[in-house]
Amino acid sequence: MLLREVEYARPATVEEAISVLATYDGARPLAGGQTLVNVMKARAAAPDVLVDLADLVELRTIGFSSDGMLEIGAMVTCTQLMGSSEVEVARPILAEVASTIADVQVRNRGTIGGNVCVSDPTNHFPVLLVALGATFTIRGQDGERTVPAEEFFLGVYMTAVGEGELLTRIDVPASSGSGDGFAGVTIGAHGTYIVNAAATVAGDLARVAIGCVAASPVRATAMEERLGDYSEDSVRAAAAGLGATLDPPSDVHGSADYRRHLAEVSVVRAVLQAAERRKS
Ligand SMILES: Cc1cc2nc3c(=O)[nH]c(=O)nc-3n(C[C@H](O)[C@H](O)[C@H](O)COP(=O)(O)OP(=O)(O)OC[C@H]3O[C@@H](n4cnc5c(N)ncnc54)[C@H](O)[C@@H]3O)c2cc1C
């Protein structure tokens, strides 16, 4: 289907992009276009102005802050994450998970910023970034603010990025000896998830998040508190009953009960993987 007529802007700076977004009510940022262009074709979205972020070089960088945080620009693609030496050193799970998303075309075009701004509950990065304790930098005409991952995802297709604002950067703490894990069940190889889970284990402490069971990723805090040692039996015991606390949707891919079961299976796998990979 042909796209509805739409105005197009290609700003050269972040300030210019924010100014265009703030000026036109119907303006939307265009990142890799992997979701936005498809929903426009399906007439499920009809922005008046597309603000193409392609020339914003500062959003395409991966680096470190002075305090050792891994700083990932919103326009960094999955393919860039997979080839980044900074990611490999600081948080290799990001590259590992990126490499399992869809296919090579989607990974070449799709950005981490677009992935989280869509806030699709079945996406790979929201649940992972919640488990890693990432923070999101959002810029608007009134300046810049930082939002923790748990407060960024507000619902299906809804995030803390407001009208006229831009997500510019995602900061992820460097692992410093912690281990990370990711698990779940997809619809076919490299498909979207029916349920997924991510975990990070540092010493005896864990952060665990579950995806696809609610509009936004869910922290498994009760399970985190029950985790003591990381033997398979202990992790299974800590996860027991977790499913009953969830209220996941039912659809053609799985009933709510099946998702509750998958949630318990996925958190166990993610935590065991994370514990095995930790260095201390
Ligand atoms: C066939 C197919 C299969 C896929 N399978 C998966 C999958 O299994 N798992 C998965 O995680 N992902 C999957 N994706 C999604 C893909 O990985 C991209 O993350 C996603 O399409 C959005 O990224 P994008 O850069 O293309 O963003 P766009 O489509 O350009 O933008 C998406 C939305 O985010 C907004 N936006 C983008 N960047 C910013 C920003 N910096 N600030 C504010 N708002 C912004 C846009 O306005 C738009 O509303 C799939 C996509 C396709 C086409």
The ligand as an SDF file (V2000), in Angstrom:
LIG
                    3D

 53 58  0  0  0  0  0  0  0  0999 V2000
    9.7820   -7.9740   10.4430 C   0  0  0  0  0  0  0  0  0  0  0  0
   10.1940   -7.3700   11.7570 C   0  0  0  0  0  0  0  0  0  0  0  0
   10.4140   -8.2000   12.8310 C   0  0  0  0  0  0  0  0  0  0  0  0
   10.8120   -7.6660   14.0600 C   0  0  0  0  0  0  0  0  0  0  0  0
   11.0250   -8.4990   15.1120 N   0  0  0  0  0  0  0  0  0  0  0  0
   11.4510   -8.0020   16.2990 C   0  0  0  0  0  0  0  0  0  0  0  0
   11.7210   -8.8380   17.4080 C   0  0  0  0  0  0  0  0  0  0  0  0
   11.5480  -10.0510   17.3740 O   0  0  0  0  0  0  0  0  0  0  0  0
   12.1810   -8.2690   18.5460 N   0  0  0  0  0  0  0  0  0  0  0  0
   12.3910   -6.9290   18.6560 C   0  0  0  0  0  0  0  0  0  0  0  0
   12.8290   -6.4670   19.7080 O   0  0  0  0  0  0  0  0  0  0  0  0
   12.1420   -6.1080   17.6320 N   0  0  0  0  0  0  0  0  0  0  0  0
   11.6690   -6.6050   16.4710 C   0  0  0  0  0  0  0  0  0  0  0  0
   11.3950   -5.7510   15.4350 N   0  0  0  0  0  0  0  0  0  0  0  0
   11.4950   -4.3050   15.6920 C   0  0  0  0  0  0  0  0  0  0  0  0
   12.8470   -3.7300   15.2440 C   0  0  0  0  0  0  0  0  0  0  0  0
   13.8770   -4.3990   15.9060 O   0  0  0  0  0  0  0  0  0  0  0  0
   12.9860   -2.2140   15.5440 C   0  0  0  0  0  0  0  0  0  0  0  0
   13.4430   -2.0390   16.8540 O   0  0  0  0  0  0  0  0  0  0  0  0
   11.7370   -1.4510   15.5010 C   0  0  0  0  0  0  0  0  0  0  0  0
   11.1380   -1.7080   14.2610 O   0  0  0  0  0  0  0  0  0  0  0  0
   11.8930    0.0570   15.7240 C   0  0  0  0  0  0  0  0  0  0  0  0
   13.1540    0.5730   15.4510 O   0  0  0  0  0  0  0  0  0  0  0  0
   13.3840    1.6420   14.3240 P   0  0  0  0  0  0  0  0  0  0  0  0
   14.7540    2.1950   14.5370 O   0  0  0  0  0  0  0  0  0  0  0  0
   13.1020    1.0740   12.9900 O   0  0  0  0  0  0  0  0  0  0  0  0
   12.3130    2.7720   14.7160 O   0  0  0  0  0  0  0  0  0  0  0  0
   11.1800    3.4970   13.8520 P   0  0  0  0  0  0  0  0  0  0  0  0
   10.2970    2.4950   13.2370 O   0  0  0  0  0  0  0  0  0  0  0  0
   11.7710    4.5300   12.9770 O   0  0  0  0  0  0  0  0  0  0  0  0
   10.4240    4.2440   15.0450 O   0  0  0  0  0  0  0  0  0  0  0  0
    9.6160    3.5220   15.9450 C   0  0  0  0  0  0  0  0  0  0  0  0
    8.8900    4.4980   16.8780 C   0  0  0  0  0  0  0  0  0  0  0  0
    9.8040    5.0880   17.7860 O   0  0  0  0  0  0  0  0  0  0  0  0
    9.8270    6.5100   17.6440 C   0  0  0  0  0  0  0  0  0  0  0  0
   11.2370    6.8830   17.7920 N   0  0  0  0  0  0  0  0  0  0  0  0
   12.2910    6.3280   17.1570 C   0  0  0  0  0  0  0  0  0  0  0  0
   13.4250    6.8680   17.6060 N   0  0  0  0  0  0  0  0  0  0  0  0
   13.0850    7.7840   18.5340 C   0  0  0  0  0  0  0  0  0  0  0  0
   13.8550    8.6500   19.3750 C   0  0  0  0  0  0  0  0  0  0  0  0
   15.1960    8.6910   19.3480 N   0  0  0  0  0  0  0  0  0  0  0  0
   13.1860    9.4530   20.2510 N   0  0  0  0  0  0  0  0  0  0  0  0
   11.8290    9.4090   20.3090 C   0  0  0  0  0  0  0  0  0  0  0  0
   11.0660    8.6120   19.5460 N   0  0  0  0  0  0  0  0  0  0  0  0
   11.6980    7.7910   18.6650 C   0  0  0  0  0  0  0  0  0  0  0  0
    9.2500    6.7810   16.2650 C   0  0  0  0  0  0  0  0  0  0  0  0
    8.6400    8.0510   16.1820 O   0  0  0  0  0  0  0  0  0  0  0  0
    8.2170    5.6590   16.1560 C   0  0  0  0  0  0  0  0  0  0  0  0
    7.0440    5.9890   16.8490 O   0  0  0  0  0  0  0  0  0  0  0  0
   10.9740   -6.2650   14.2020 C   0  0  0  0  0  0  0  0  0  0  0  0
   10.7450   -5.4140   13.0950 C   0  0  0  0  0  0  0  0  0  0  0  0
   10.3550   -5.9620   11.8920 C   0  0  0  0  0  0  0  0  0  0  0  0
   10.1050   -5.0370   10.7180 C   0  0  0  0  0  0  0  0  0  0  0  0
  1  2  1  0
  2  3  1  0
  2 52  2  0
  3  4  2  0
  4  5  1  0
  4 50  1  0
  5  6  2  0
  6  7  1  0
  6 13  1  0
  7  8  2  0
  7  9  1  0
  9 10  1  0
 10 11  2  0
 10 12  1  0
 12 13  2  0
 13 14  1  0
 14 15  1  0
 14 50  1  0
 15 16  1  0
 16 17  1  0
 16 18  1  0
 18 19  1  0
 18 20  1  0
 20 21  1  0
 20 22  1  0
 22 23  1  0
 23 24  1  0
 24 25  2  0
 24 26  1  0
 24 27  1  0
 27 28  1  0
 28 29  2  0
 28 30  1  0
 28 31  1  0
 31 32  1  0
 32 33  1  0
 33 34  1  0
 33 48  1  0
 34 35  1  0
 35 36  1  0
 35 46  1  0
 36 37  1  0
 36 45  1  0
 37 38  2  0
 38 39  1  0
 39 40  1  0
 39 45  2  0
 40 41  1  0
 40 42  2  0
 42 43  1  0
 43 44  2  0
 44 45  1  0
 46 47  1  0
 46 48  1  0
 48 49  1  0
 50 51  2  0
 51 52  1  0
 52 53  1  0
M  END
$$$$
